[in-house]
Amino acid sequence: MGRKTGNRTLMRKFLISASLVLGLWPQFLLAQSLQVTTVTRPPFSFVEDGVETGFSMDLLAALADKLGLGYTLERKEKFSDMLAAVMDGEADMAIANISITAARETEMDFSQPIFESGLQILVPAETNAGSSLLRALLSRDLFLAIGAAFVILLTGGMLMWYFERRAQPYFDRKLHEAWFPSFWWALNLVVNGGFEERVPRTAFGRLFGVLLVISSLFVVSVFTARITSVMTVEAISGSVNSVNDLYGQEVGTIDGSTAAGFLTRRDIDFAAFSDLQEMITAFERGALDAIVFDAPILSYYASHQGKGKAVTTGAIFLRENYGIAFPTGSARVEEVNQALLALREDGTYEELYRKWFGRRN
């Protein structure tokens, strides 16, 4: 009887222990699973064919594997929402293209740098490589200048025809046949000084011819100056090759980004967008002359979705590093840093870098 009672007691303890283990198991699994937040920023973090992909996503998977942890990923609509999730402790970490800045360091912790980046300028493809000259040649002002010169020469030629048609054989033509020879005569008079065999013979014709030659110096000068002015204005207003060329342009960037801070410090007016896609949409419809943002993201856009429509221009400026963000005081920072170091040492990091960005310069 005593042995049976003891067995029942042992069984009861076993069942109680098993129940406790089973009850605590979900919490144990949750403790071993990282809560990660991100935002869409190709080529660092985006969804392709329903699969999470990008440099940062591949790096996250490698880190989790190295740490022996699982993770759940939440994709935020806005960059600010991603950072807020970390600051509020809703997420264990955030990863995308997060610049390590002094201001952010006061609100969250960062891992060691995972990517070296900087800012660059994106412009429509047609603003480069001779397009300024093409726009100048096709500009309305240039057409008006050419039209005015044509009218002046045609009017002068027809006046000469009217007074010289009975005295100079060259002008002895009917009205519908005379307009081009008369225009041609005036054009040659202005450009070449006229033809000796077509010298005006009437008093008015000779006087008008002399006045036309003298005034041609003024006409040619004004015409040349007008063309030069149009082409210079087009070249200045249509070409963006550096930060100094952004003044007076319609510039866009992401609100609260390091690019926004840079433009503000340089007193460059810009339109602030809440997310990347909204800014790209405005750029594609022609509302922006240039975008200032993270160099690798603009480069990826120019070589993929914007291929043939957009190009990056100028050198990379305001060099910065990306890192993984954690809530302030997070115990995960040190272990993630150790895992990052291990990934660099075993070549995994370099493989991921080459996969998305090619060999380093």
C-alpha positions in Angstrom: 0.0 0.0 0.0 2.8 2.4 0.8 4.6 1.6 -2.4 1.5 2.4 -4.4 1.0 5.7 -2.6 4.7 6.6 -3.3 4.2 5.8 -7.0 1.2 7.9 -7.2 3.1 10.8 -5.6 5.9 10.5 -8.0 3.5 10.3 -11.0 1.7 13.4 -9.7 5.0 15.3 -9.4 6.0 14.2 -12.9 2.7 15.4 -14.3 3.0 18.7 -12.5 6.5 19.2 -13.8 5.6 18.3 -17.3 2.7 20.8 -17.2 4.9 23.5 -16.0 7.5 22.8 -18.7 4.8 22.7 -21.4 3.3 25.9 -20.0 6.6 27.7 -20.0 7.8 26.4 -23.3 6.1 29.1 -25.5 7.6 31.7 -23.3 11.0 30.0 -23.6 10.7 29.9 -27.4 9.6 33.6 -27.4 12.7 34.5 -25.4 14.8 32.7 -28.0 13.2 34.5 -30.9 14.2 38.1 -31.9 11.5 40.6 -32.6 12.9 42.5 -35.6 11.5 45.5 -37.5 12.5 46.8 -40.9 11.3 49.1 -43.7 11.4 48.8 -47.5 14.7 50.2 -48.8 16.0 48.3 -51.8 18.6 46.9 -52.1 18.8 46.5 -48.3 15.4 45.4 -47.4 12.4 44.7 -49.7 9.9 42.0 -50.7 10.3 40.2 -54.0 7.9 37.6 -55.2 6.6 37.3 -51.6 10.1 36.7 -50.2 12.0 38.9 -47.8 15.2 39.8 -49.5 18.0 42.4 -49.6 21.5 42.8 -48.2 20.2 43.6 -44.7 17.7 40.7 -44.8 20.5 38.3 -45.8 22.7 39.6 -43.1 19.9 39.2 -40.5 19.4 35.6 -41.5 23.2 35.0 -41.2 23.3 36.7 -37.8 20.3 34.7 -36.4 22.0 31.4 -37.6 25.3 32.4 -36.0 23.5 33.2 -32.7 21.3 30.1 -32.9 18.1 32.2 -32.6 14.9 32.5 -34.5 13.3 35.8 -35.4 10.0 37.3 -36.4 10.1 40.2 -38.8 7.7 43.1 -39.0 7.9 45.5 -41.9 6.9 49.1 -41.2 5.5 51.5 -43.7 7.6 54.4 -42.6 11.2 54.7 -41.5 10.2 56.7 -38.4 7.8 53.9 -37.4 10.6 51.4 -37.5 12.9 53.5 -35.3 9.9 54.2 -32.9 9.4 50.5 -32.5 13.0 50.2 -31.2 12.9 53.2 -29.0 9.6 52.0 -27.4 11.0 48.5 -26.8 8.4 46.9 -29.1 11.2 45.4 -31.2 14.5 43.8 -30.1 16.3 45.4 -33.1 15.8 47.2 -36.4 17.8 46.6 -39.5 17.7 48.3 -43.0 19.8 51.3 -44.0 19.9 53.0 -40.6 22.6 55.7 -40.4 24.5 55.9 -37.1 24.2 59.5 -36.0 24.9 61.4 -32.8 21.3 62.3 -32.5 20.1 58.7 -32.8 22.7 57.5 -30.4 20.9 59.5 -27.6 17.7 57.6 -28.2 18.9 54.0 -29.1 22.0 51.8 -29.2 23.8 50.7 -32.3 25.8 47.7 -33.4 29.2 48.1 -35.0 28.9 49.5 -38.6 27.5 47.0 -41.1 27.9 49.1 -44.2 29.8 52.3 -45.2 27.6 54.7 -47.2 27.0 58.4 -47.9 24.7 60.7 -49.8 24.5 61.2 -53.5 22.3 63.0 -56.1 19.8 61.4 -58.5 18.7 63.3 -61.6 16.7 62.5 -64.7 18.9 60.9 -67.3 18.2 63.6 -69.9 19.7 66.3 -67.7 23.2 64.9 -68.4 25.4 64.3 -71.4 24.6 67.0 -73.8 20.9 67.4 -73.0 21.4 71.0 -72.0 22.6 71.8 -75.5 19.7 69.9 -77.0 17.1 71.7 -74.8 18.7 75.0 -75.8 18.5 74.2 -79.5 14.9 73.3 -79.1 13.9 76.1 -76.7 11.1 78.5 -77.4 13.3 81.6 -77.0 15.8 80.3 -79.7 13.0 79.6 -82.1 11.7 83.2 -81.5 15.1 84.6 -82.2 15.5 82.7 -85.4 12.0 83.6 -86.5 12.6 87.3 -85.8 15.8 87.2 -87.9 14.0 85.4 -90.7 11.2 88.1 -90.7 13.7 90.9 -90.8 15.7 89.4 -93.7 12.6 88.6 -95.7 11.1 92.1 -95.1 14.4 93.7 -96.2 14.7 91.5 -99.3 11.1 92.1 -100.4 11.6 95.9 -100.0 14.6 95.7 -102.2 12.6 93.6 -104.7 9.9 96.2 -104.8 12.2 99.1 -105.6 14.7 97.2 -107.7 12.5 94.8 -109.7 12.6 97.1 -112.8 16.2 98.3 -112.5 18.1 95.1 -111.4 17.7 92.0 -113.5 18.1 89.7 -110.4 14.9 91.2 -108.9 12.9 91.0 -112.1 10.5 88.3 -111.0 6.8 88.0 -110.2 5.8 88.3 -106.5 5.2 84.6 -105.9 8.6 83.8 -107.3 10.5 86.7 -105.7 10.3 85.9 -102.0 13.1 83.4 -101.7 15.6 85.1 -104.1 14.9 88.3 -102.2 15.4 86.6 -98.8 18.6 84.9 -100.1 19.9 88.2 -101.4 19.4 89.9 -98.0 20.9 86.9 -96.2 24.0 87.0 -98.4 24.3 90.8 -98.0 24.3 90.4 -94.2 26.6 87.4 -94.0 28.9 87.9 -97.0 28.5 91.5 -98.0 26.4 90.8 -101.0 27.2 90.0 -104.7 29.0 92.5 -106.9 26.8 91.7 -109.9 23.6 92.2 -107.9 24.4 95.8 -106.6 21.2 97.9 -106.3 20.8 100.4 -109.1 18.1 102.7 -107.8 18.9 105.5 -105.3 16.6 104.0 -102.7 18.0 100.5 -103.3 21.6 101.7 -102.8 20.7 103.7 -99.7 18.7 100.8 -98.2 21.5 98.4 -99.1 24.1 100.5 -97.3 21.8 100.8 -94.2 21.1 97.1 -94.3 24.9 96.2 -94.3 25.6 98.7 -91.5 22.7 97.5 -89.4 23.6 93.9 -90.0 26.5 94.3 -87.7 24.0 95.1 -84.9 21.5 92.4 -86.0 24.1 89.7 -86.0 25.5 90.8 -82.6 22.1 90.8 -81.0 21.2 87.5 -82.6 24.4 85.8 -81.5 24.0 87.2 -78.0 20.5 86.0 -77.8 21.5 82.4 -78.8 24.4 82.5 -76.3 22.1 83.7 -73.5 19.5 81.0 -74.1 22.2 78.2 -74.2 23.9 79.6 -71.1 20.7 79.8 -69.1 19.8 76.2 -70.2 23.2 74.9 -69.3 23.1 76.5 -65.8 19.5 75.7 -64.9 19.4 72.2 -66.5 22.7 70.7 -65.2 23.1 69.3 -61.7 26.5 67.8 -61.0 27.2 68.7 -57.4 25.6 70.0 -54.2 26.2 73.6 -55.3 24.0 73.1 -58.3 21.0 72.2 -56.2 20.1 75.8 -55.3 17.1 76.9 -57.2 16.2 73.3 -58.2 13.2 71.2 -57.1 14.9 68.9 -54.6 13.4 66.0 -52.7 14.5 63.8 -49.9 13.0 61.7 -47.0 11.7 63.7 -44.0 13.9 63.2 -40.9 16.7 61.6 -42.9 20.4 62.5 -42.7 20.0 63.9 -46.2 17.2 66.2 -44.9 19.5 67.4 -42.1 22.3 68.1 -44.6 20.1 70.1 -47.0 18.8 72.1 -44.1 22.3 73.0 -42.9 23.2 74.1 -46.5 20.0 76.2 -46.8 18.8 74.3 -49.8 15.1 74.2 -50.1 13.6 70.7 -50.5 10.4 68.8 -50.5 10.2 66.3 -47.6 8.5 63.0 -48.3 7.3 60.5 -45.7 8.5 57.4 -47.6 10.7 56.3 -50.4 8.0 55.3 -52.9 6.2 58.6 -52.5 9.4 60.4 -53.4 10.2 58.2 -56.3 6.7 58.6 -57.7 7.1 62.4 -57.6 10.5 62.2 -59.3 9.1 60.0 -62.1 6.2 62.3 -62.8 8.7 65.2 -63.2 7.8 67.1 -60.0 11.5 66.9 -58.8 14.7 68.0 -60.6 16.9 66.0 -58.2 16.8 63.6 -55.2 19.4 63.7 -52.4 19.5 60.5 -50.5 21.6 57.4 -49.5 24.0 56.6 -52.4 23.4 52.8 -52.6 19.7 53.1 -52.6 19.7 55.7 -55.4 22.3 53.7 -57.3 20.1 50.5 -57.1 17.1 52.5 -58.3 19.0 54.0 -61.2 20.2 50.6 -62.3 16.9 48.7 -61.9 13.5 50.5 -61.8 14.9 53.8 -63.1 17.2 52.3 -65.7 17.4 54.7 -68.7 15.3 57.3 -66.9 17.5 58.3 -64.0 21.2 58.5 -63.2 23.3 59.3 -60.1 25.6 62.3 -60.6 28.6 63.7 -58.7 30.7 62.1 -56.0 29.4 60.6 -52.8 29.4 63.1 -50.0 28.7 63.2 -46.2 30.1 59.7 -45.6 28.1 57.7 -43.0 27.9 54.2 -41.6 24.8 52.0 -41.3 24.2 49.9 -38.1 21.6 47.7 -36.4 19.5 49.7 -33.9 18.6 48.4 -30.5 16.6 49.7 -27.5 18.9 51.7 -25.1 20.7 49.3 -22.8 19.8 46.2 -24.8 21.8 43.1 -23.8 21.7 42.0 -27.4 24.2 44.5 -28.7 27.3 42.7 -27.5 26.3 39.3 -28.8 25.3 40.7 -32.1 28.6 42.5 -32.4 30.4 39.3 -31.7 28.4 37.5 -34.3 29.1 40.3 -36.9 32.8 40.0 -36.2 32.6 36.2 -36.7 30.7 36.7 -40.0 33.5 39.1 -41.2 36.2 36.6 -40.2 34.7 33.6 -41.9 34.0 35.5 -45.1 30.2 35.4 -44.9 29.9 39.2 -44.8 32.1 39.6 -47.9 30.0 37.1 -49.8 26.8 39.0 -49.0 28.4 42.3 -49.9 29.6 41.0 -53.3 26.1 39.4 -54.0 24.4 42.8 -53.7 27.1 45.4 -54.5 29.9 43.6 -56.4 33.5 43.9 -55.5 34.7 46.8 -53.3 36.5 49.6 -55.1 
